[in-house]
């Protein structure tokens, strides 16, 4: 239950932050936001400024509100938020309408959600680095005081995966010696016991558990005998100015990594190989959330930051129904010198939306099949 709450909270905050970017930029560019809401309708309550009295009025329920000012609402489905921008999806006109603005203000409003996701990711990572985040030491054969030996990768269907070893687990000791001195010590122990069952005591969150695994004698290339990546890590705390700088560098590195992975997926699709196992839907992300939640608050911050960057990149793609797709139509409008009819654009966005929903359903079904297997 806690995993579900954490997952929904992360998702809700990321979507809300994204919509806040659209809202703030719309207001700064003279475009009216009819409603800015936390959660999704139906509306629980809200308030708006009465243009006659200058005072705020509170409303309960989902009844229609006639107001020239923005309605701020709290809604019953707490999965993010939304902003209804005047003229964005309708033919409403007026100097404060989205459709009446020139290309650049409209592009800024549409791109603001993506930018907000990147800024939020930067703040989350910077906060994690300021609180104290794990960092890998450079050497695997030198003992570092207070360092941890952690699992950084688990190969699917490897002995480690089948034994239940998870990313983030801290290896403490085996059933023979008291403690491992470093990564090289663990690797040597695994190598000398190929084909025989070995026992690890690992720390997962606040729990110490015992895991039994049999190292392979003829392991596939680049996988190792049990199929894990190991790193010697220490907790490092940075002052605010360094945390902010390193947070920005981390956002750049993660963005580049995601773009390269996305490029690989697109190449596979065009080659007819299908979507790889690295793509996960809501269920797969929820499972990852469960694993991260056991590792601690700092890991949750870093995980949320990575999801925020993912959300920003996905929304920036030039696919109809996404922010990037809407920006593409504005650019086409500028190139051809005349606006695309709203009916035509809306048809493309509808097709894009249906495509995205079907894709999400397929990925979710694959996640379910993976769980069953």
Secondary structure, 3 states (H helix, E strand, C coil): CHHHHHHHHHHHHHHHHHHHHHHHHHHHCCCCEEEEEEEEEEEEEEEEECCCCCCEEEEECCCCCCCCCCEEEEEEEEEEEEEEECCCCCCCCCCCCHHHCCHHHHHHHHHHHHHHHHHHHHHHHHHHHHHCEEEECCCCCCCCCCCEEEEEEECCCCHHHHHCCCCCCEEEEECCCCCCCCHHHHHHHHHCCCCCEEEEEEEECCEEEEEEEECCCCCCCCCCCCCEEEEEEEEECCCHHHHHHHHHHHHHHHHHHHHHHHHHHHHHHHCCCCCCCCCCCHHHHHHHHHHHHCCCHHHHHHHHHHHHHHHHHHHHCCCCCCHHHHHHHHHHHHHHCCCCCHHHHHHHHHHHHHHHHHHHHHHHHHHHHHHHC
